[in-house]
Amino acid sequence: MTSAKLLRIHFTQGFLMNLLFVNLLTDPSFISVDFFFYRFNKQVLFECVLGKLFREHKKDEKKFK
């Protein structure tokens, strides 16, 4: 796995966390419904990214065999 891919995951997670933090500061009622969806979406996004990286890794392995 290349460092660029890892950096992309790290950046995406940081961006989502910052977005959540800013929303909580500006609108405390935001946490009620949106926080659930945020957590759900973050999980889905994370699994999509991991799945994509895993598939690319498998493709790379086949090339070198």
ChimeraX commands (.cxc) that place a marker at each C-alpha (Angstrom):
marker #1 position 0.00,0.00,0.00 radius 0.5
marker #1 position 1.45,3.33,-1.01 radius 0.5
marker #1 position 1.80,6.27,1.35 radius 0.5
marker #1 position -0.39,8.38,-0.97 radius 0.5
marker #1 position -3.32,6.02,-0.43 radius 0.5
marker #1 position -2.80,6.02,3.33 radius 0.5
marker #1 position -2.59,9.81,3.31 radius 0.5
marker #1 position -5.86,9.98,1.39 radius 0.5
marker #1 position -7.64,7.85,4.02 radius 0.5
marker #1 position -6.16,9.94,6.83 radius 0.5
marker #1 position -7.18,13.19,5.14 radius 0.5
marker #1 position -10.74,11.97,4.51 radius 0.5
marker #1 position -11.21,10.91,8.13 radius 0.5
marker #1 position -9.72,14.18,9.40 radius 0.5
marker #1 position -11.98,16.17,7.11 radius 0.5
marker #1 position -15.09,14.34,8.34 radius 0.5
marker #1 position -14.10,14.79,11.97 radius 0.5
marker #1 position -13.49,18.53,11.46 radius 0.5
marker #1 position -16.83,18.85,9.72 radius 0.5
marker #1 position -18.59,17.19,12.65 radius 0.5
marker #1 position -16.75,19.34,15.21 radius 0.5
marker #1 position -17.62,22.58,13.43 radius 0.5
marker #1 position -21.27,21.55,13.13 radius 0.5
marker #1 position -21.44,20.73,16.84 radius 0.5
marker #1 position -19.96,24.13,17.74 radius 0.5
marker #1 position -22.33,26.09,15.52 radius 0.5
marker #1 position -25.49,24.05,16.12 radius 0.5
marker #1 position -25.76,21.81,19.22 radius 0.5
marker #1 position -29.06,20.33,18.03 radius 0.5
marker #1 position -27.13,18.92,15.06 radius 0.5
marker #1 position -26.03,15.93,17.12 radius 0.5
marker #1 position -29.50,14.39,17.50 radius 0.5
marker #1 position -30.34,13.01,14.06 radius 0.5
marker #1 position -27.33,13.90,11.96 radius 0.5
marker #1 position -24.81,12.36,14.31 radius 0.5
marker #1 position -26.33,8.93,13.74 radius 0.5
marker #1 position -26.16,9.41,9.97 radius 0.5
marker #1 position -22.64,10.80,10.24 radius 0.5
marker #1 position -21.49,7.72,12.12 radius 0.5
marker #1 position -23.25,5.45,9.67 radius 0.5
marker #1 position -21.85,7.26,6.62 radius 0.5
marker #1 position -18.35,7.35,8.08 radius 0.5
marker #1 position -18.48,3.59,8.59 radius 0.5
marker #1 position -19.74,3.02,5.04 radius 0.5
marker #1 position -17.14,5.39,3.59 radius 0.5
marker #1 position -14.36,3.75,5.57 radius 0.5
marker #1 position -15.43,0.27,4.44 radius 0.5
marker #1 position -15.63,1.44,0.82 radius 0.5
marker #1 position -12.13,2.90,0.98 radius 0.5
marker #1 position -10.73,-0.20,2.67 radius 0.5
marker #1 position -12.51,-2.45,0.18 radius 0.5
marker #1 position -11.09,-0.47,-2.74 radius 0.5
marker #1 position -7.56,-0.62,-1.33 radius 0.5
marker #1 position -7.91,-4.34,-0.66 radius 0.5
marker #1 position -9.08,-5.00,-4.24 radius 0.5
marker #1 position -6.19,-2.94,-5.65 radius 0.5
marker #1 position -3.77,-4.81,-3.44 radius 0.5
marker #1 position -5.11,-8.15,-4.72 radius 0.5
marker #1 position -4.73,-6.94,-8.33 radius 0.5
marker #1 position -1.12,-5.93,-7.63 radius 0.5
marker #1 position -0.41,-9.33,-6.10 radius 0.5
marker #1 position -1.67,-11.10,-9.24 radius 0.5
marker #1 position 0.56,-8.95,-11.47 radius 0.5
marker #1 position 3.70,-10.03,-9.63 radius 0.5
marker #1 position 2.93,-13.75,-9.53 radius 0.5
marker link #1:1,2 radius 0.2
marker link #1:2,3 radius 0.2
marker link #1:3,4 radius 0.2
marker link #1:4,5 radius 0.2
marker link #1:5,6 radius 0.2
marker link #1:6,7 radius 0.2
marker link #1:7,8 radius 0.2
marker link #1:8,9 radius 0.2
marker link #1:9,10 radius 0.2
marker link #1:10,11 radius 0.2
marker link #1:11,12 radius 0.2
marker link #1:12,13 radius 0.2
marker link #1:13,14 radius 0.2
marker link #1:14,15 radius 0.2
marker link #1:15,16 radius 0.2
marker link #1:16,17 radius 0.2
marker link #1:17,18 radius 0.2
marker link #1:18,19 radius 0.2
marker link #1:19,20 radius 0.2
marker link #1:20,21 radius 0.2
marker link #1:21,22 radius 0.2
marker link #1:22,23 radius 0.2
marker link #1:23,24 radius 0.2
marker link #1:24,25 radius 0.2
marker link #1:25,26 radius 0.2
marker link #1:26,27 radius 0.2
marker link #1:27,28 radius 0.2
marker link #1:28,29 radius 0.2
marker link #1:29,30 radius 0.2
marker link #1:30,31 radius 0.2
marker link #1:31,32 radius 0.2
marker link #1:32,33 radius 0.2
marker link #1:33,34 radius 0.2
marker link #1:34,35 radius 0.2
marker link #1:35,36 radius 0.2
marker link #1:36,37 radius 0.2
marker link #1:37,38 radius 0.2
marker link #1:38,39 radius 0.2
marker link #1:39,40 radius 0.2
marker link #1:40,41 radius 0.2
marker link #1:41,42 radius 0.2
marker link #1:42,43 radius 0.2
marker link #1:43,44 radius 0.2
marker link #1:44,45 radius 0.2
marker link #1:45,46 radius 0.2
marker link #1:46,47 radius 0.2
marker link #1:47,48 radius 0.2
marker link #1:48,49 radius 0.2
marker link #1:49,50 radius 0.2
marker link #1:50,51 radius 0.2
marker link #1:51,52 radius 0.2
marker link #1:52,53 radius 0.2
marker link #1:53,54 radius 0.2
marker link #1:54,55 radius 0.2
marker link #1:55,56 radius 0.2
marker link #1:56,57 radius 0.2
marker link #1:57,58 radius 0.2
marker link #1:58,59 radius 0.2
marker link #1:59,60 radius 0.2
marker link #1:60,61 radius 0.2
marker link #1:61,62 radius 0.2
marker link #1:62,63 radius 0.2
marker link #1:63,64 radius 0.2
marker link #1:64,65 radius 0.2
view
